[in-house]
Amino acid sequence: MTFEEEIKYSLIEIRKAYRALAVYHRFCLDLCKKIDTMLNTIITTGMTNYMWDSNVGKPPQSGDNLHKSKAVAFLPLWDFVRLLLPEKTDRNYPIIEKNDWLFVMRLSSDTGFEGDMNKDVNVDLLKDPEECESTLKLYIYYANETVQCDWKRLFSHNEWPKTGVKTFVKQAPEILAYSEKYHLSELTDDSRIKIKVSEFLKGAKRELNVVFG
């Protein structure tokens, strides 16, 4: 195969990959919406969107120097988070009150990319795709006491808590965290999603004594 033929073949594969990504992103957005709906059914006080963010930063802006950009910066949705708060919460209030809580969804398309994202990724050094996972992780952060901080600042400087156990947030020990991990392949229909979300909320209540209102 000539170099030109290799390029033509690679570009066909890239077009296939982008179409697969479009399907994947639609799946992620629909999953977020379904979880939102279920939370609002289970948690009677209601939920409101707080923010979303990419775990590898945003794509380069129009005036940025592309020569200094990381390739992975063009793929911000391979690992992203959504943060939800109780509907009554004042998101601009710089104090986290006792019994306040934050709900987080983290969707990761490929755990092989995990590591130091301040450096660009050499895909040749990643584990084989078959050895990696595509996951949804759910988190609850719960205030045992009032904290002089807002959720955005606390969350952005926080290390990810371990799954399945109660964790104290290092930057603010008054904040407790609980997390569980699910494979995206487990979340293909509404009934299974509802079971997982219900199980997670029960675990959060058991481990953290969360008062959902």
C-alpha positions as CSV (number, residue, x, y, z in Angstrom):
1,M,0.0,0.0,0.0
2,T,1.4,3.4,-1.0
3,F,1.5,6.3,1.4
4,E,-1.3,8.0,-0.5
5,E,-3.4,4.9,-0.2
6,E,-2.7,4.7,3.6
7,I,-3.9,8.3,4.0
8,K,-7.1,7.6,2.0
9,Y,-7.8,4.6,4.2
10,S,-7.0,6.5,7.4
11,L,-9.4,9.3,6.4
12,I,-12.2,6.9,5.8
13,E,-11.6,5.5,9.3
14,I,-11.7,9.0,10.7
15,R,-15.0,9.8,9.0
16,K,-16.4,6.5,10.5
17,A,-15.0,7.5,13.9
18,Y,-16.7,11.0,13.8
19,R,-20.0,9.4,12.9
20,A,-19.6,7.0,15.8
21,L,-18.8,9.9,18.1
22,A,-22.0,11.7,17.1
23,V,-23.9,8.6,18.1
24,Y,-21.9,8.4,21.4
25,H,-22.5,12.0,22.3
26,R,-26.2,11.7,21.6
27,F,-26.3,8.7,23.9
28,C,-24.5,10.7,26.7
29,L,-26.8,13.6,26.4
30,D,-29.9,11.4,26.5
31,L,-28.5,9.5,29.5
32,C,-28.0,12.8,31.4
33,K,-31.5,13.9,30.6
34,K,-33.0,10.5,31.8
35,I,-31.0,10.7,35.0
36,D,-32.2,14.3,35.5
37,T,-35.8,13.1,35.1
38,M,-35.4,10.3,37.5
39,L,-33.7,12.5,40.1
40,N,-36.6,14.9,40.0
41,T,-39.0,12.1,40.5
42,I,-37.1,10.6,43.5
43,I,-36.0,13.9,45.1
44,T,-39.1,15.9,45.7
45,T,-37.3,19.2,46.3
46,G,-36.3,19.2,42.6
47,M,-32.9,19.6,40.9
48,T,-31.4,22.4,38.9
49,N,-28.4,22.4,36.5
50,Y,-25.4,24.0,38.2
51,M,-22.7,23.7,35.5
52,W,-20.9,21.3,33.2
53,D,-17.2,21.0,32.5
54,S,-14.6,19.0,30.6
55,N,-11.9,17.3,32.5
56,V,-9.3,18.2,29.9
57,G,-10.3,21.9,29.4
58,K,-12.0,23.6,26.5
59,P,-11.1,23.5,22.8
60,P,-8.8,26.3,21.6
61,Q,-10.5,29.6,21.2
62,S,-10.5,31.5,17.9
63,G,-7.6,33.7,18.7
64,D,-5.4,31.0,20.3
65,N,-2.1,29.7,18.8
66,L,-3.0,26.2,17.5
67,H,0.7,25.3,17.5
68,K,0.6,25.3,21.3
69,S,-2.6,23.3,21.6
70,K,-2.8,19.7,22.8
71,A,-4.5,17.3,20.4
72,V,-6.7,16.0,23.2
73,A,-8.0,19.5,23.7
74,F,-10.1,19.0,20.6
75,L,-11.9,16.1,22.2
76,P,-13.4,17.7,25.4
77,L,-16.3,15.4,25.6
78,W,-14.3,12.2,26.0
79,D,-14.5,12.9,29.8
80,F,-16.9,15.5,31.1
81,V,-19.0,16.2,34.2
82,R,-22.4,17.6,35.0
83,L,-23.1,19.2,38.4
84,L,-26.6,19.4,39.8
85,L,-27.9,21.2,42.9
86,P,-31.2,21.2,44.8
87,E,-33.6,23.6,43.1
88,K,-33.7,26.0,46.1
89,T,-29.9,26.5,46.3
90,D,-28.4,29.9,45.6
91,R,-25.6,29.0,43.3
92,N,-23.8,32.4,43.8
93,Y,-23.9,32.2,47.6
94,P,-20.2,31.8,48.8
95,I,-21.2,29.6,51.7
96,I,-22.1,25.9,51.7
97,E,-24.6,25.4,54.4
98,K,-24.9,22.4,56.6
99,N,-26.9,19.6,54.9
100,D,-26.3,21.2,51.4
101,W,-25.3,18.7,48.7
102,L,-24.0,18.5,45.2
103,F,-24.8,15.7,42.7
104,V,-22.2,15.0,40.0
105,M,-22.3,12.8,36.8
106,R,-19.0,12.0,35.2
107,L,-19.0,10.3,31.8
108,S,-15.7,8.9,30.5
109,S,-15.6,7.4,27.0
110,D,-12.2,5.8,27.4
111,T,-10.4,5.2,30.7
112,G,-7.2,4.6,28.8
113,F,-6.8,8.4,28.6
114,E,-6.7,8.9,32.3
115,G,-3.5,10.4,33.7
116,D,-1.7,13.8,33.5
117,M,-3.8,15.8,31.1
118,N,-1.4,18.7,31.2
119,K,0.6,16.8,28.7
120,D,-0.4,15.6,25.3
121,V,-1.4,12.0,24.8
122,N,0.7,9.5,22.8
123,V,-2.0,7.1,21.7
124,D,0.6,4.5,20.9
125,L,1.3,4.2,24.6
126,L,-2.3,3.7,25.7
127,K,-3.7,0.4,26.7
128,D,-5.6,-1.5,24.1
129,P,-9.3,-0.4,23.8
130,E,-10.4,-3.8,24.9
131,E,-8.6,-3.4,28.2
132,C,-10.2,0.0,29.0
133,E,-13.7,1.0,30.0
134,S,-16.4,3.5,29.1
135,T,-18.0,4.5,32.4
136,L,-20.5,6.7,34.2
137,K,-19.5,7.7,37.8
138,L,-22.0,9.2,40.1
139,Y,-21.0,11.3,43.1
140,I,-22.7,13.0,46.0
141,Y,-20.9,15.7,48.0
142,Y,-22.6,16.4,51.4
143,A,-21.9,19.2,53.9
144,N,-21.8,17.9,57.5
145,E,-21.1,21.5,58.7
146,T,-21.3,25.0,57.1
147,V,-18.2,25.8,55.0
148,Q,-16.9,29.2,53.8
149,C,-16.7,28.2,50.2
150,D,-18.8,27.7,47.1
151,W,-19.3,24.4,45.3
152,K,-17.5,25.4,42.1
153,R,-14.3,26.4,43.8
154,L,-14.4,23.3,46.1
155,F,-15.1,20.9,43.2
156,S,-12.5,22.3,40.9
157,H,-9.7,21.8,43.5
158,N,-10.9,18.4,44.7
159,E,-9.4,15.0,44.1
160,W,-11.9,12.3,42.8
161,P,-13.2,10.3,45.8
162,K,-12.9,6.5,45.9
163,T,-15.9,4.5,44.8
164,G,-18.2,2.6,47.2
165,V,-17.0,4.2,50.5
166,K,-17.4,7.4,52.5
167,T,-14.6,9.9,51.7
168,F,-13.6,13.1,53.4
169,V,-12.8,16.0,51.0
170,K,-9.2,16.9,51.6
171,Q,-9.7,20.7,51.1
172,A,-12.8,20.8,53.4
173,P,-13.1,17.8,55.9
174,E,-16.6,19.1,56.7
175,I,-17.6,17.8,53.2
176,L,-18.2,14.1,52.7
177,A,-18.3,12.3,49.4
178,Y,-19.7,9.1,48.0
179,S,-19.3,7.6,44.6
180,E,-20.2,4.6,42.4
181,K,-19.0,3.5,39.0
182,Y,-21.2,1.9,36.2
183,H,-20.3,0.7,32.8
184,L,-22.1,2.6,30.1
185,S,-23.1,-0.7,28.5
186,E,-25.2,-1.4,31.6
187,L,-27.3,1.7,31.0
188,T,-29.0,1.0,27.7
189,D,-32.6,1.1,28.9
190,D,-34.7,3.2,31.3
191,S,-35.4,0.5,33.8
192,R,-31.7,-0.3,34.3
193,I,-30.9,3.4,34.6
194,K,-33.6,3.8,37.3
195,I,-32.3,0.8,39.2
196,K,-28.7,2.1,39.2
197,V,-29.7,5.7,40.2
198,S,-32.0,4.4,43.0
199,E,-29.2,2.1,44.3
200,F,-26.7,5.0,44.2
201,L,-29.0,7.3,46.2
202,K,-29.6,4.5,48.8
203,G,-25.9,4.0,49.1
204,A,-25.4,7.8,49.6
205,K,-28.0,7.9,52.3
206,R,-26.5,4.9,54.0
207,E,-22.9,6.1,54.0
208,L,-23.4,9.9,54.4
209,N,-26.8,10.2,56.0
210,V,-27.7,12.6,53.2
211,V,-31.0,14.5,53.7
212,F,-32.5,15.0,50.2
213,G,-35.4,17.1,51.5
